[in-house]
Amino acid sequence: MRIGLYPGTFDPITLGHLDIIRRGASLVDRLVIGAAINRDKGPLFSLEERVAMIERETRRIAEETGTEILVHPFENLLIDCARDVGATIIIRGLRAVADFEYEYQMVGMNRALDDSVETVFLMAEARHQAIASKLVKEISRLGGDVSKFVSPAVRDALAAKNGKPKG
């Protein structure tokens, strides 16, 4: 069984994330979404809220692709998380060249820690390349329309967090 790990904070999960999840699901039999706890980022959504969002948003992808998709919160090294879930592939999404430099360093470090785990990069679809959770949160906080970047359920969750009316 091929097991892949797609790690991130997913605060919140965006259409860009879902694009990578859909495409990554075609590469593996089981895709584990690693929801990073990462206290340093000060997430808007609690871990429990992010896990529930990811599970809800990926349910249809799992049904459509036949790939088992699980959510696994983690706070340890990425390579240790990969070992914990039995992943031999780490899936990373790239939006722009700037992402590559950081990711390149991460691959080198992860390979030094465990060279049996491969990293696969998937370029975000062109229409999703500008989407960043940080910017989505800021647009929502300032009352902007984020419906081009997230699902309706995530849009409503953002509005609720920001004390704005839904929809």
Secondary structure, 3 states (H helix, E strand, C coil): CCEEEEEECCCCCCHHHHHHHHHHHCCCCEEEEEEECCHHHCCCCCHHHHHHHHHHHHHHHHHHHCCEEEEEEECCCHHHHHHHHCCCEEEEEECCHHHHHHHHHHHHHHHHHCCCCEEEEEECCHHHCCCCHHHHHHHHHCCCCCCCCCCHHHHHHHHHHCCCCCC
